[in-house]
Amino acid sequence: MKKLTACALLLTPASLIGSANFAAAQHAGMKMAANTLLVAQLDAKQVVGGSGSTATGTGAFLLDPAQRTLMFDLTYEGLASGSPKSIALYNFGQGKNGEAVKVLCGADALPCPNAASATISGRLERGDGRELDNNLLGEFGSERVYVEIVGADGKPEIRGQLAPNSAMVMVSNFVVNLAPAEGVDSKGTGTAVVSETHLPGGKVSVFYAATVAGTSGAPTNAALVKGPTPKARAFTERSALPKMQLRSSRDKKMGGSLTGAYEINSAAPTALSATRLFTTGNGESGIVVTTRRFPNGELYGPLVPVQ
């Protein structure tokens, strides 16, 4: 295991570098993605045999088939057991348990954070668990790999299948590592993803998900913002991500998860698009997450395209 160093509640983040005229402009100069972004949304409902936990999590996994590597950022919050015994990837579809193929923390890997809410990041290479051969790569692509967090009591708490955006059209994927916004007294961390599918007729379908941990409270809102200064990156209603749904959490004081999906017309000048912001913002664009204590934004992270 490499690049997985414990540090309080946070394991040092891995760097994930990963109308028709509008769509063409958005993608001008952007390389075709060589990596695949797989997103996992963890909760107790997916645990085989049941789990009473109200914890949630969001994982962003960047699979490089050529190099046979897997980079990840995963944030979980509100574990009932207090801290995880292990976090690992398993090979099987929904409704059944499978064999462990990659261990993210615990067991033979580095210890998991000693916290009910935290962020882990790292890079798995050859020698880290089962080889990423063609058979296993196919399992990732068909959503037959899941991530599961086993609590300190040895019982699975939350689980989520890794799902790629496999649309047969142009797709823009972004990963966001959330950290305290400039000038904000916070110890929060988080992981967010944005996936945009460009449809015929200038329509764009946008999906987003995020989990934050260690914040001053549960997330209240999130927005796509751009600008070099804290003021420019502050939350505003016009930049708020629409149709947001908050997911349950046992510990409302320390974080939470959110998700949503919406559709825009790319020709509209006010269309809220991560691709548009990234292209026009010269890299100064990202996601801001608010809490009751910090209505202008407690956490912020730049949009990083999956390449």
TATA-V813082 format. One record per helix or strand of 2 or more residues. SS is the DSSP state (h for helix, s for strand). FROM is the first residue (numbers start at 1). TO is the last residue. If there is no record, write none. Layout:
SS;FROM;TO / SS;FROM;TO
This chain:
s;6;7 / s;10;11 / h;20;26 / s;36;43 / h;44;46 / s;56;64 / s;69;77 / s;84;91 / s;99;106 / s;118;124 / h;134;141 / s;145;151 / s;156;161 / s;163;164 / s;171;180 / s;189;198 / h;200;202 / s;203;213 / s;221;226 / h;237;239 / s;245;247 / s;255;265 / h;274;280 / s;285;290 / s;299;302 / s;304;305
